[in-house]
Amino acid sequence: MRRSFPVLAVKSFAKVNLYLRILGRRKDNFHNLDTLFARIDLHDTIRIRHREDGLIKIYCANPDVPEDGTNLCSRAAEALRKKCRIGSGLDIKIDKRIPVGAGLGGGSSNAASVLLALNKYWHLRLSRKELSRIGSRIGSDVPFFIYETRFALGGAKGDRITPLDYLKHTKLWFVLVYPGIKVSTPFVYKKFDSFLLKCGKKSLPCGNISRLTRNKRDVKILLYNDLESITSSLYPLVKRVKGVFCSMGLEKAMMSGSGPTVFAICDGRAHAKDLSNKLRSKHKSWQVFLSSSV
């Protein structure tokens, strides 16, 4: 009798960097970071189904998402198969809501979701630490999503994760604007290195992440991103989005990751909903998201 394999569906959440400081370039050409991640409820959906022929197939309606072996979901599944000596094939369908190349960690989150899902699907019982080791070879942001925590510090190249359990009940409301342009993360980091070389600095001035508390006001004070000035100079539309937020009374809007998405922390859901509605009505070419930490 042929065995029946159910479809496993999981949510794959996005992130924003509330704080991002570049500490220096590493010998492996990555950079050492000091960052504060916040997981938000904007999410993709990943559906996984067993296939008998041993192949890994990726399906996604978004043309910007590769459906071959370069897809991070495919790489994650292949890495886990190799480690655990599993021959089963998979169909992996990605329903995309997180914009691609937006600084929100969508691809890394998808890879982490596949690792977490397959750990259960294949009854592997690997620890988060073991899954994070696999994930860090796929993408620097993958380990953060492995820990499924609301807030966490990221060290090393962003893959050394310290969950902030004392903030697990802190809920922040965000409005995010993705202006629809693609930003190359390696290119932004390259320009950042060139800028520091010219001015003779190791990093830009910034706040102190150790001040972080449960107080939402303290979180707003800490908003900082070393890469923002670089991306804004390369892509002026990022600066324009920040200007629009500022004109609406949100001076502490900030870019996430290497951009181009800009976000602002709002004073509750009602404030975030009102702001997102106004932005959608006035800037129809931008993607506007209402979201909260999750």
C-alpha positions, 0 to 999 in steps of 0.5 A: 500500500502506498504511503500518504504524505500530508502537505505541511504549511508554515508561516515564514516571518519577516524582520527589521533591524532596529539597530545595525552597526558594522564593526569591521570586515572579516577575513571571509569578506563578510562583516562583523555586526552588532544588530538588534532584530525584531521579527514581524508578522508580515509573512510568506507561506511555505508549503512542503510535500514529499515526492518519491523521485528524490528531487527538490522542486521549488514553485513560486509565482513571484518572477523575482524568486528563483525556482532552481538550486540557487533558491535558499529553500532548496539549499536549506533542504539539500543541506539538511538532507545531506547532513541527515542522509535522507533521500526523500524528494520535496515539492516546496511552494512559496507564497510570497508577501514579503518583497524580494530584496527589500532588507526584510530577510524574506529569503533567509526566513524562507530557508529557516522555515524549511529547516524548522519544518523539515526537522519536524516532517522528517522527525530529526530532533535537531536542536536550534543550535544545530539547525543554526549551524546549517542555516548560517552557511546559507545566509547570515540572517537565517539563524535569527529566524531559527530561534523563532523569537520576537527580539534578538541580538545578532553578533559575528556576521549576524548569525550569533544569536542572543534571544532577548526573552525579557522582551517577549511580551513587548509588542511594537507596531510598525508601518513599512514602506517598500518603494519598489526598487531593488538594492544589492546588499553586496554592492551596499557593503562594498560602498560602505567599505570604500566610504570608511576607507576614504574617511579613515574610520572603522565605523560610524558613530552610534548609540549604545545597544546595552541601554535597551529596556522594555520601554518603547521610547528607549527602543525608538532612541536606539534606532540606528543603521550604519548602512542607511546613509550609503543606501540613501546616497545610492538610491535617493528614493529611500531618502524621499520615503524617510522625508514623507515619514518625517512630514507625517510627524515620524522623525525616527523612521529608519531603513531596515538592513541594506534597504530599501524598506523604511519603517517607523514605530507607531504609537499603537495599532490605531496610529499604525493603521491610520498612517498606513491608510494615508500612505497608501492613498497618497503614494500608490506606487509604494507597497505599504505594510501594517505590521507588529512584532511577533 
